[in-house]
Structures are given as structure tokens and as C-alpha cells.
């Protein structure tokens, strides 16, 4: 028996949503870690490395999910 095409599309959409949500959550964690390091956290990081982590987390939170959504958009 062949799988239902609607069920396959629904699973694909759920998986993609989970990936984008995970990327956003990971980006927020990186931003918080970078901010903590910039403010003198206990990891012994320097201001520059904390700033780099913050910027990478910001890009991961904002830009990467938008790029993936554009790439995964269904054709019209």
C-alpha cells in the first residue's frame, strides 16, 4: 500500500518546522552565552570571543530560518 501524499507532506512540514525552531533556540542560547562572556562570565572568555558568539547567534536566530524558509517554499 502506498503512503498517503498528504501525510508525507504533513510530516515534511513538521520536520522542517522542528529544524527551524531548533535553529532559533540554538541561536538564542549562543546569544546568551556570548552576552554572558562579554559581561565577564566564568568561562574565561574575552570580550571579542563573546561578541563573536553573540553575532553568530543573532545571525542564526534571524537570517538562517528565513533562508531555509525561502529554500523550502513550495513552488507556486
Secondary structure, 3 states (H helix, E strand, C coil): CCCCHHHHHHHHHHHHHHHHHHHHHHHHHHHHHHHHHHCCCCCCCCHHHHHHHHHHHHHHHHHHHHHHHHHHCCCC
